[in-house]
Amino acid sequence: MRAGRHLTVPSGRGRFAAPAVAGTTAAVLALLLAAGAQAATAEFPAAFPRPAAGLRLISQKGCTNCHGLAGPGRRQGPDLLRTARGKGAAELLADMWNHVPQMIHGLSPGESLPVLSAGELRGLVGYLGYVNYLGDPGNARHGQALLAEMSCLGCHDLRQRGRIGPALVDPGRVASPVGLTADIWNHYPVMSAELREKGLAWFAWSGDDITDLSRYLSSLAPVGSPSPLQAPGDPEQGARLFTRLGCAGCHDPAGGAAWVALVRASNRRSAAENGAALLRHLPRIGAAPRRAAQPLRPLAATDMADLLAYLGLAGANLSGGDAARGAAVFASKRCVNCHALPGMKPGIGPNVVDMPAVADPYAAAALMIEHASNMKFATEIKRIPWPQIQPEELQDLYAFLANVPRR
């Protein structure tokens, strides 16, 4: 287990299990700043978004002039944490674009839309994606009810070894959904065998199940004996672990439908939700032919945190756009009314062949947002509605713009 990856906080009512989003702005900011300070150094490499940088940008770029964080904004803008939940990178960027008219309307005299570089935009999306990773705080009462509903106490006792399984309240266990996911992963061979003997199926875990159970078990920890809290995982380490576990054999990061489907789903989910998906998948993992001679590899809580961080952030690179479909989007959204293609009469905007050639989708998004005010003015002159773009269309459009031949 790598050092420096656990956090310890005082026990009592103020203690909560991470990952979790607290109900107040101060608690959310404190958690993200503390975790992000670590992330900004070693936890999040350059290939992945940096949530700490994104959090700083929200204040520096004036986003909080209109939007709130875990609470109402100063003006009419929606709460950023609430609107970001369950959305991937492409959905977040599409939201920003689709709401440009409302954002411009909400500006005060003398204000303008913030200008964001590709790196800044990547950091902002990374921060909002990190909110997804943290997830909800959980419901201890529901967690207590789950113990009875799932008959956990038939094999386990709360504070001492049960008839079959270990004690559920363990001060040494990492007090988070990540730690609970790692525990269940490691005990799957024994648990599944016992369930089969009883004629029962493996549990259909949900993210709420994991979060609520973790919340309840953490609430039973003895006063004065705080359990360690899991620090945010390292997605680069998680990528390596993904390969070592053999996951790439079915979900190849180099491409393929299975990988795209995995990323599009995992990028929208919290660590607890991705952890539950892993646990639901365990029977299929164990039944795979290549697993016949290989037992399930035990994972420390830090390993599980890395793996879940990778799954949560792997889709932030906006890969998978189709240039041919993007050409159709460019036409259907009336972009050609202002930005002419080769062989067309020039419009009021720059011809596509004269636009900067950008391979990075975040650079393309930054250019679009930078010129959004001018584009809003042009749509009003031409009396056409602001083009609403779906996340998949946005990625296709980026692919098209990256592949149009330049002068």
C-alpha positions in Angstrom: 0.0 0.0 0.0 1.5 3.3 -1.0 2.2 5.9 1.7 0.4 9.2 1.9 -2.8 8.0 0.3 -5.1 8.0 3.4 -6.6 10.9 5.2 -7.7 10.8 8.8 -10.3 13.2 10.3 -11.8 13.4 13.8 -14.6 11.1 14.7 -18.1 12.3 15.6 -20.8 14.1 13.7 -18.3 16.0 11.6 -16.8 12.9 10.2 -18.0 11.7 6.8 -16.8 9.0 4.4 -15.2 10.1 1.2 -15.9 10.1 -1.6 -18.9 12.3 -0.7 -20.3 15.7 -1.5 -21.2 17.5 1.6 -24.4 19.6 1.8 -22.7 22.9 2.2 -20.4 24.9 -0.1 -17.7 25.3 2.5 -17.4 21.5 3.0 -17.4 20.8 -0.7 -14.7 23.4 -1.3 -12.6 22.3 1.6 -12.6 18.7 0.5 -11.9 19.5 -3.1 -9.1 21.9 -2.3 -7.5 19.4 0.1 -7.8 16.6 -2.4 -6.9 18.8 -5.4 -3.7 20.1 -3.7 -2.5 16.5 -3.7 -3.9 15.9 -7.2 -2.1 18.9 -8.6 1.3 17.5 -7.8 1.4 13.7 -8.3 -2.2 12.4 -8.3 -3.4 13.6 -11.7 -0.8 13.5 -14.6 -1.0 15.8 -17.6 -2.9 13.3 -19.6 -5.9 13.7 -17.3 -7.9 16.7 -16.2 -6.7 18.5 -13.1 -9.6 19.1 -10.8 -7.8 21.5 -8.4 -7.0 23.8 -11.4 -10.6 23.7 -12.5 -11.9 24.7 -9.1 -9.6 27.7 -9.0 -10.8 28.7 -12.5 -14.5 28.8 -11.4 -13.6 31.7 -9.2 -10.9 33.4 -11.4 -13.2 33.4 -14.5 -16.2 34.8 -12.6 -18.4 31.7 -12.9 -19.6 32.2 -9.3 -20.9 35.7 -10.3 -23.9 33.7 -11.6 -23.5 30.1 -10.5 -23.5 28.6 -7.1 -21.4 25.6 -5.8 -23.6 23.3 -3.7 -26.1 26.2 -3.2 -27.9 29.0 -5.1 -25.8 31.3 -7.3 -25.6 35.1 -6.9 -27.8 35.5 -10.0 -29.9 33.2 -12.1 -27.3 30.6 -13.0 -27.9 27.0 -11.9 -25.9 25.3 -9.2 -22.8 23.8 -11.0 -22.4 20.8 -8.8 -26.0 19.8 -9.2 -26.1 20.2 -13.0 -22.8 18.4 -13.5 -23.9 15.2 -11.8 -24.2 12.2 -14.1 -22.7 14.0 -17.1 -19.6 13.2 -19.1 -17.1 15.6 -20.7 -18.9 15.9 -24.0 -22.2 16.6 -22.2 -20.7 19.3 -20.0 -19.2 21.1 -23.1 -22.5 20.8 -25.0 -24.3 22.3 -22.0 -21.9 25.2 -22.0 -22.5 25.8 -25.7 -26.2 25.4 -25.6 -26.5 27.9 -22.7 -24.5 30.6 -24.4 -27.6 32.8 -25.1 -28.7 32.6 -21.4 -25.1 33.3 -20.2 -24.8 36.4 -22.4 -28.2 37.6 -21.3 -27.2 37.2 -17.6 -24.1 39.4 -18.0 -24.0 42.8 -16.3 -23.0 45.9 -18.2 -19.3 45.8 -19.0 -19.0 42.0 -18.4 -18.2 39.5 -21.2 -18.0 35.8 -21.4 -14.8 34.4 -19.9 -12.1 33.4 -22.3 -10.8 29.9 -21.7 -7.7 28.2 -23.1 -7.8 24.5 -24.1 -6.0 23.6 -20.9 -8.3 25.7 -18.7 -11.3 24.2 -20.3 -9.9 20.7 -19.7 -9.3 21.6 -16.1 -12.8 23.0 -15.6 -14.4 19.8 -17.1 -12.0 17.8 -14.9 -13.2 19.6 -11.8 -16.9 19.0 -12.7 -16.1 15.4 -13.5 -14.4 15.1 -10.1 -17.7 16.1 -8.6 -19.1 13.0 -10.3 -16.3 10.9 -8.8 -17.1 12.1 -5.3 -20.8 11.2 -5.6 -23.4 11.6 -2.9 -22.8 11.3 0.9 -25.1 8.3 1.5 -28.0 7.6 3.8 -27.0 5.7 7.0 -30.6 4.7 7.8 -31.0 3.1 4.4 -27.7 1.4 4.8 -28.9 -0.1 8.1 -32.1 -1.4 6.3 -29.9 -2.9 3.6 -28.1 -5.1 6.1 -31.4 -6.8 6.9 -32.7 -6.8 3.4 -29.6 -8.5 2.0 -29.4 -10.9 5.1 -25.8 -9.8 5.7 -26.0 -10.6 9.4 -26.7 -14.2 8.6 -23.0 -14.6 7.9 -21.5 -11.5 9.5 -21.6 -9.8 12.9 -21.2 -6.1 13.4 -18.3 -6.0 15.8 -16.8 -9.5 16.0 -16.3 -12.3 13.6 -19.6 -13.8 12.5 -20.5 -17.4 11.8 -18.8 -17.2 8.4 -17.6 -13.8 7.5 -15.5 -11.1 9.3 -16.9 -8.3 11.4 -18.5 -5.5 9.4 -17.4 -2.7 11.7 -13.6 -2.7 11.4 -11.6 0.4 12.5 -8.8 -0.6 10.1 -11.1 -0.5 7.0 -10.9 2.6 4.9 -14.1 4.5 5.7 -15.4 5.2 2.2 -17.4 3.5 -0.6 -14.0 2.8 -2.2 -12.8 0.8 0.9 -16.1 -1.2 1.0 -15.9 -2.0 -2.7 -12.3 -3.3 -2.2 -13.5 -5.4 0.7 -16.4 -7.0 -1.2 -14.1 -7.5 -4.3 -11.5 -9.3 -2.1 -14.2 -11.5 -0.4 -16.1 -12.3 -3.6 -14.8 -16.0 -3.9 -16.0 -16.9 -0.4 -19.2 -14.8 -0.5 -20.2 -16.2 -3.9 -19.6 -19.8 -2.9 -21.6 -19.3 0.3 -24.5 -17.7 -1.7 -24.5 -20.6 -4.2 -24.6 -23.1 -1.4 -27.7 -21.3 -0.1 -29.2 -21.2 -3.6 -28.9 -17.4 -3.8 -27.7 -15.2 -6.6 -24.9 -12.7 -6.4 -26.1 -9.3 -5.3 -27.2 -6.7 -7.9 -25.2 -3.9 -6.3 -26.0 -0.3 -6.9 -24.0 2.8 -6.2 -26.5 3.8 -3.5 -26.1 0.4 -1.9 -22.4 0.8 -1.6 -22.6 4.5 -0.4 -25.4 3.9 2.1 -23.8 0.8 3.6 -20.5 2.6 3.9 -22.1 5.5 5.6 -23.9 3.3 8.1 -20.9 1.2 9.0 -18.7 4.3 9.3 -21.3 5.7 11.7 -20.7 2.7 14.0 -17.0 3.3 14.4 -16.0 3.8 18.1 -15.6 7.4 19.2 -12.0 8.4 19.3 -10.9 5.7 16.9 -11.4 7.3 13.4 -11.0 5.1 10.4 -8.7 6.3 7.6 -10.4 8.0 4.8 -9.4 7.2 1.2 -7.6 10.0 -0.7 -8.6 10.5 -4.4 -7.1 7.8 -6.7 -4.4 8.3 -9.3 -5.9 7.7 -12.8 -2.5 7.0 -14.3 -1.9 4.2 -11.8 -5.5 3.0 -12.4 -4.7 2.8 -16.2 -1.8 0.5 -15.4 -3.9 -1.6 -13.0 -6.6 -1.9 -15.6 -4.1 -3.6 -17.9 -2.5 -5.8 -15.2 -5.9 -7.1 -14.1 -6.6 -8.2 -17.7 -9.5 -5.8 -18.2 -8.0 -4.7 -21.5 -8.5 -8.2 -22.9 -12.2 -7.4 -23.2 -12.2 -3.6 -23.0 -9.2 -2.5 -25.1 -8.3 1.2 -24.5 -6.8 1.3 -28.0 -10.4 1.3 -29.4 -13.4 -0.9 -30.1 -17.0 -0.8 -29.2 -16.6 -2.4 -25.8 -14.1 0.2 -24.7 -16.2 3.1 -26.0 -19.3 1.8 -24.3 -17.4 1.3 -21.0 -16.0 4.8 -21.0 -19.2 6.6 -22.0 -20.9 4.9 -19.0 -18.1 5.1 -16.4 -17.3 8.8 -17.2 -20.8 9.8 -16.0 -20.7 7.8 -12.7 -19.4 8.3 -9.2 -16.7 6.1 -7.7 -19.4 4.2 -5.7 -21.4 3.7 -8.9 -18.4 2.5 -10.9 -17.5 0.3 -7.9 -21.0 -1.2 -7.9 -20.7 -1.9 -11.6 -17.4 -3.7 -11.0 -19.0 -5.8 -8.3 -22.0 -6.7 -10.5 -19.5 -7.8 -13.1 -17.6 -10.1 -10.9 -19.5 -13.3 -11.9 -18.7 -12.7 -15.5 -15.0 -11.9 -14.7 -14.7 -15.1 -12.7 -16.3 -17.1 -15.5 -14.0 -15.8 -18.3 -12.0 -18.7 -19.8 -8.6 -17.0 -19.1 -9.6 -16.8 -15.5 -9.8 -20.5 -15.1 -6.3 -20.9 -13.8 -6.0 -17.4 -12.3 -7.7 -16.5 -8.9 -9.2 -13.1 -8.5 -6.4 -10.6 -7.7 -6.9 -9.0 -4.3 -6.9 -5.2 -4.3 -5.9 -2.8 -1.6 -8.2 0.2 -1.1 -5.6 2.5 -2.8 -5.6 0.2 -5.8 -9.4 0.3 -6.0 -9.3 4.1 -5.7 -6.8 4.3 -8.6 -8.9 2.0 -10.7 -12.1 3.9 -10.0 -10.4 7.2 -10.7 -9.3 5.9 -14.1 -12.7 4.7 -15.0 -14.2 8.0 -13.9 -11.8 10.2 -15.9 -10.8 8.0 -18.9 -13.6 9.5 -21.1 -12.5 13.1 -20.6 -10.3 13.1 -23.7 -13.4 13.4 -26.0 -12.3 10.7 -28.3 -14.5 8.9 -30.9 -15.8 11.7 -33.1 -16.7 10.9 -36.7 -15.7 13.5 -39.3 -18.3 12.4 -41.9 -21.1 12.8 -39.4 -19.5 16.1 -38.3 -19.9 17.4 -41.8 -23.6 16.7 -41.6 -23.8 18.5 -38.3 -22.0 21.5 -39.7 -24.6 21.7 -42.4 -27.7 20.9 -40.3 -26.8 23.4 -37.6 -26.4 26.2 -40.3 -22.8 26.8 -39.5 -22.3 27.1 -43.3 -24.5 30.2 -43.3 -21.6 32.1 -41.9 -18.5 29.8 -42.3 -18.1 28.8 -46.0 -16.7 25.5 -47.1 -14.4 25.3 -50.2 -16.2 26.3 -53.3 -18.8 28.4 -51.5 -19.4 32.1 -51.4 -17.7 33.6 -48.3 -20.0 34.3 -45.3 -19.8 36.9 -42.6 -17.5 34.6 -40.6 -14.1 33.2 -41.5 -14.1 30.5 -44.1 -13.4 27.0 -42.7 -10.2 26.7 -44.6 -8.9 29.9 -42.9 -9.8 28.7 -39.4 -7.0 27.4 -37.2 -6.5 23.6 -37.6 -6.8 22.1 -34.1 -6.5 18.4 -33.3 -7.3 18.8 -29.6 -11.1 18.9 -29.1 -10.7 21.1 -26.1 -8.9 23.7 -28.3 -11.8 23.6 -30.7 -14.3 24.0 -27.9 -12.2 26.9 -26.5 -12.3 28.7 -29.9 -16.0 28.2 -30.2 -16.7 29.7 -26.8 -14.2 32.5 -27.4 -16.2 33.6 -30.5 -19.6 32.8 -29.0 -20.6 36.5 -28.4 -19.9 37.3 -32.1 -21.7 34.2 -33.2 -24.7 35.2 -31.0 -24.8 38.6 -32.7 -24.6 37.0 -36.2 -27.5 34.6 -35.5 -29.6 37.6 -34.4 -28.7 39.4 -37.6 -29.7 36.4 -39.7 -32.7 35.7 -37.5 -31.8 32.1 -36.9 -32.1 30.3 -33.6 -29.0 29.5 -31.6 -27.8 26.1 -32.7 -28.4 23.5 -30.0 -25.9 20.6 -30.1 -26.0 17.1 -28.6 -22.8 15.7 -27.0 -22.3 13.2 -29.8 -22.8 15.9 -32.4 -20.3 18.1 -30.7 -17.6 15.4 -30.8 -18.4 14.7 -34.5 -18.2 18.4 -35.3 -14.7 18.6 -33.7 -13.5 15.7 -35.7 -14.8 17.3 -38.9 -13.2 20.7 -38.2 -9.9 18.9 -37.4 -9.9 17.1 -40.8 -11.0 19.9 -43.2 -8.0 20.8 -45.4 -6.5 24.2 -44.7 -4.9 26.7 -47.0 
